[in-house]
Amino acid sequence: MTLMNTLRGISVVLLAGASIASAQQYPTKPIRFILPALPGGGFDLVGRTISPKISESLGRQVVVENRGGAQGNAGTALGAKAAPDGYTVVLTYIGALAIAPWMYKDLGYHPLRDFEHITQLSSSPYLVVTHPSVPAKSLKELAAFAKAHPDQLTFASSGTANQLAGELFKIMTGTRMTHIPYKGSSGAAIDLLGGHIALSFLSPAATTGHVKSGRLRGLAVTGTSRLPALPDVPTSREAGYPGLDVKGWYGVSAPANTPKEIVARLNAEFVRALRLPEVKERLNSVGFDTVGDSSEEFTAYVKSEYERWGEVVKKSGVTAD
């Protein structure tokens, strides 16, 4: 063995040893938790429910930072470009990781290459809701009406995820509806309640109360289980559309090349926090199911969702405005 090769070998061993030592001491300073959205809404609810628990268990402050813009893509890109040292994590979600990469030419990140995915935090189905003036009391009646009146029905979205849920429904039913984008679910719900929009695929948190009051009609839940708060609303499978199994989800990810020991530590801490009764109760109360899987499982799930929604985007022809 040459002297140069020997020195290289020693360097590798020293660097590995330093990395392990650093991971064992981790954390030694506050952790930045990027929420890629403006204050309020699902990002804040999930991120700010769990971050204090991580602070308590790690003994270091988790500093929540809202970085809105570009439907979550700007804050996600910021997280991808941060130093891979375990001191920056980002709240990732279906829109930024599985859908936007197919709609935008250059996001500044790739969902599979530029992150270490730590764990999936939560998932939530959407509710297919209509204004009572729409003459449809089931998904099949909605499809029949939309087919008989092409382009006349309008559907609202508050982001790429529920927009693509609507596009998937159009593909499955061979119908044409007009998409109306909104900056948030509150604006979409207001216009839906006013009858200015015919229907939408929105979160249970934004719509359950209105369905209970009769101001909106719930046609289906885009998941595999009925909602306890709306036991009479069937699942999309029960309504005859098993392929309309659509769930919004949140996870936590770190920049690529974050040391595996630190990823494992963060995974353990986030999973532990998700299992706390007060965290589960808070998230379950607004329609979020807690998950808390392994890093490998979440990475595989991101990949499967990325591939699934890529096909939907291609078939729908949707592009970013």
C-alpha positions in Angstrom: 0.0 0.0 0.0 1.4 3.4 -1.0 1.8 6.2 1.5 -0.9 8.2 -0.3 -3.4 5.4 0.0 -2.6 4.9 3.6 -3.2 8.6 4.3 -6.5 8.5 2.4 -7.6 5.5 4.5 -6.7 7.3 7.7 -8.6 10.4 6.6 -11.8 8.3 5.9 -11.6 6.7 9.3 -11.1 10.0 11.0 -14.0 11.6 9.2 -16.2 8.7 10.0 -15.2 8.9 13.6 -15.9 12.6 13.7 -19.3 12.1 12.2 -20.2 9.4 14.7 -19.0 11.6 17.6 -21.0 14.5 16.3 -24.1 12.4 16.0 -23.7 11.1 19.5 -23.5 14.6 20.9 -26.4 15.9 18.8 -28.1 18.2 19.3 -25.9 21.0 20.7 -27.9 24.0 19.5 -31.4 24.9 18.4 -33.0 23.1 15.5 -34.7 25.1 12.7 -38.1 23.6 11.6 -39.2 25.1 8.3 -43.0 25.2 7.7 -43.4 26.0 3.9 -46.5 28.1 4.4 -47.9 31.3 5.9 -49.1 31.1 9.5 -52.4 29.3 9.9 -53.8 26.2 8.2 -52.7 22.6 8.2 -48.9 23.2 8.2 -49.1 25.3 11.3 -51.4 22.9 13.0 -49.2 19.9 12.5 -45.9 21.6 12.9 -46.7 23.7 16.0 -48.5 20.8 17.7 -45.4 18.5 17.5 -42.5 20.9 17.7 -42.8 21.7 21.5 -42.7 17.9 22.2 -39.5 17.6 20.2 -38.0 20.5 22.1 -38.8 18.9 25.4 -37.3 15.5 24.5 -34.2 16.8 22.8 -33.5 19.5 25.4 -33.0 22.0 22.6 -35.4 24.5 21.2 -37.1 23.7 17.9 -37.5 27.1 16.2 -40.5 27.0 13.9 -40.0 29.2 10.8 -42.9 29.9 8.4 -41.6 30.3 4.8 -44.6 30.6 2.5 -44.6 31.0 -1.2 -45.2 29.0 -4.4 -47.7 26.6 -2.7 -45.0 25.3 -0.4 -42.3 24.9 -3.0 -40.2 27.9 -1.9 -39.9 26.7 1.7 -39.3 23.1 0.6 -36.5 24.2 -1.6 -35.0 26.2 1.2 -34.9 23.1 3.4 -33.3 21.1 0.6 -30.5 23.6 0.3 -29.7 23.8 4.0 -26.6 22.3 5.6 -27.0 18.6 6.1 -26.1 18.7 9.8 -29.4 17.9 11.4 -30.1 21.4 12.5 -32.6 22.1 9.7 -35.7 20.0 9.0 -38.7 20.9 6.8 -42.3 19.9 7.0 -42.8 18.2 3.7 -46.2 17.4 2.1 -47.8 15.7 -0.9 -48.0 18.8 -3.0 -44.3 19.7 -2.8 -42.9 16.2 -3.0 -45.3 14.2 -5.2 -47.1 16.7 -7.5 -45.2 20.0 -8.0 -42.2 18.2 -9.4 -44.3 17.2 -12.4 -45.9 20.6 -12.9 -42.9 22.9 -12.6 -39.8 22.9 -14.8 -37.4 23.9 -12.0 -38.3 23.7 -8.4 -34.8 24.0 -7.1 -35.0 20.5 -5.5 -35.8 16.9 -6.4 -38.1 15.0 -3.9 -36.0 11.8 -4.0 -32.4 13.0 -4.5 -32.3 16.1 -2.3 -33.8 14.8 1.0 -33.4 12.3 3.8 -37.1 11.6 4.6 -37.4 11.1 8.4 -41.0 10.0 8.9 -44.6 10.6 7.8 -46.4 12.6 10.4 -50.0 12.4 9.3 -52.5 11.7 6.6 -56.0 12.9 5.9 -58.6 12.2 3.3 -60.5 14.8 1.4 -64.2 15.3 1.5 -66.0 15.7 -1.8 -68.5 18.4 -1.0 -71.0 20.3 -3.2 -73.2 23.3 -2.7 -76.8 22.1 -2.1 -77.9 23.6 -5.4 -76.0 20.9 -7.3 -78.5 18.2 -8.2 -76.4 15.3 -7.1 -76.5 13.3 -3.8 -73.8 10.8 -4.7 -70.6 10.6 -6.6 -72.3 8.7 -9.4 -75.0 11.3 -9.7 -72.3 14.0 -9.7 -70.5 12.2 -12.5 -73.7 11.8 -14.5 -74.6 15.5 -14.1 -71.1 16.6 -15.0 -71.1 14.4 -18.1 -74.5 15.8 -19.2 -73.2 19.4 -18.6 -69.6 19.6 -19.7 -67.5 22.5 -18.4 -70.5 23.9 -16.5 -69.6 22.6 -13.0 -66.8 24.5 -11.3 -64.5 22.9 -8.7 -62.3 24.8 -6.3 -58.8 23.9 -5.0 -56.6 25.4 -2.4 -53.4 23.7 -3.6 -52.0 21.2 -6.0 -53.1 18.2 -4.0 -56.8 18.8 -4.0 -56.6 20.2 -7.5 -55.2 16.8 -8.6 -57.9 15.0 -6.7 -60.4 16.8 -8.9 -58.4 16.0 -12.0 -58.3 12.4 -11.0 -62.1 12.3 -10.7 -62.4 13.9 -14.1 -60.1 11.2 -15.6 -61.9 8.4 -13.9 -65.4 9.6 -15.0 -64.6 11.0 -18.4 -66.1 14.4 -17.4 -65.1 18.0 -17.9 -65.3 20.5 -15.1 -63.7 24.0 -14.7 -61.0 24.4 -12.1 -60.9 27.5 -10.0 -57.8 27.9 -7.9 -57.7 29.6 -4.4 -54.8 30.6 -2.2 -56.3 28.8 0.8 -59.1 26.5 1.9 -60.9 29.3 3.7 -61.5 31.3 0.5 -62.6 28.2 -1.4 -65.0 27.2 1.4 -66.5 30.8 1.5 -67.3 30.8 -2.2 -68.5 27.2 -2.0 -70.9 28.2 0.8 -72.1 31.2 -1.2 -72.9 29.0 -4.2 -70.2 30.7 -6.4 -68.5 27.3 -6.8 -70.2 24.0 -7.3 -67.9 21.6 -5.6 -64.5 20.9 -4.1 -62.2 18.3 -2.6 -61.3 19.9 0.7 -60.0 18.7 4.1 -62.4 17.5 6.7 -61.1 20.3 9.0 -62.4 22.9 6.5 -65.8 21.3 5.7 -67.1 18.9 8.4 -68.9 21.6 10.3 -70.6 22.9 7.1 -71.7 19.4 6.1 -73.2 18.8 9.6 -75.1 22.1 9.4 -76.5 21.2 5.9 -74.8 24.2 4.3 -72.7 21.8 2.2 -73.5 18.3 1.0 -70.9 15.6 1.6 -70.8 13.1 -1.2 -67.8 10.9 -0.2 -64.6 10.6 1.7 -61.6 10.0 -0.5 -60.1 7.3 1.7 -60.8 3.8 2.9 -62.5 4.6 6.2 -65.6 6.7 7.0 -65.0 9.8 9.2 -66.3 9.3 12.8 -67.6 12.9 12.6 -69.6 12.1 9.5 -70.6 8.4 9.7 -73.3 8.7 7.0 -70.9 9.9 4.3 -69.6 6.9 2.3 -66.0 6.3 1.3 -65.1 6.7 -2.4 -64.8 2.9 -2.6 -68.3 2.5 -1.2 -69.5 5.1 -3.6 -68.2 3.1 -6.6 -64.8 4.8 -7.2 -62.1 2.7 -5.4 -59.4 4.5 -7.4 -60.3 7.8 -5.8 -58.3 6.9 -2.7 -56.6 10.2 -2.2 -55.0 11.4 1.0 -53.2 14.6 1.8 -50.1 14.0 4.0 -47.4 15.7 5.9 -43.9 14.4 6.8 -40.6 15.7 8.1 -37.5 15.6 6.0 -33.9 16.8 6.2 -31.4 17.8 3.5 -29.7 14.9 1.7 -26.5 13.6 3.3 -27.7 14.3 6.8 -25.8 11.7 8.9 -27.8 8.5 9.2 -27.3 8.5 13.0 -29.0 11.9 13.2 -31.8 10.8 10.9 -32.4 7.8 13.1 -32.4 10.0 16.2 -34.9 12.5 14.7 -37.1 9.6 13.5 -37.2 8.2 17.0 -38.1 11.6 18.5 -40.8 12.4 16.0 -42.4 9.0 16.3 -42.4 9.2 20.1 -44.1 12.6 19.9 -46.7 11.3 17.6 -47.6 8.6 20.0 -48.3 11.0 22.9 -52.0 11.0 23.7 -52.3 14.8 23.6 -50.7 15.0 20.2 -52.9 12.2 18.7 -56.0 13.7 20.2 -55.2 17.2 18.9 -54.5 16.0 15.3 -57.3 13.4 15.3 -59.8 16.0 16.4 -59.4 17.9 13.1 -59.3 14.8 10.8 -55.6 14.0 10.7 -54.5 10.4 11.3 -51.0 10.2 12.9 -48.5 7.8 11.2 -45.0 7.7 12.5 -43.3 5.2 10.2 -39.6 4.5 9.7 -37.3 6.6 7.5 -37.2 3.7 4.9 -40.9 3.3 4.9 -41.6 7.0 4.4 -39.0 7.2 1.6 -40.7 4.3 -0.2 -44.1 6.0 0.3 -42.8 9.3 -1.1 -41.4 7.4 -4.2 -44.8 5.7 -4.7 -46.8 8.9 -4.4 -44.3 10.7 -6.7 -44.8 8.0 -9.4 -48.6 7.8 -8.9 -49.2 11.6 -9.2 -46.8 11.9 -12.1 -49.1 9.7 -14.1 -52.2 11.7 -13.1 -50.5 15.0 -14.1 -49.5 13.6 -17.5 -53.0 12.3 -18.2 -54.7 15.5 -17.1 -52.3 17.8 -18.9 -52.2 20.2 -16.0 -49.3 22.6 -15.8 -48.3 25.3 -13.3 -49.9 28.7 -14.2 
